[in-house]
């Protein structure tokens, strides 16, 4: 059984891990947005409207 201090330390470690996972997800989402933006710009440079692609 954990003491109060040990429980608090464990809770802090779990919170830090969750914060890191959230930050990684945010970075990945931003990278995906940037890639999508680059692809859209490339398509436009080729005369293709990326908003009018068939689904």
Secondary structure, 3 states (H helix, E strand, C coil): CCCHHHHHHHHHHHHHHHHHHHHHHHHHHHHHHHHHHHHHHHHHHCCCCHHHCCC
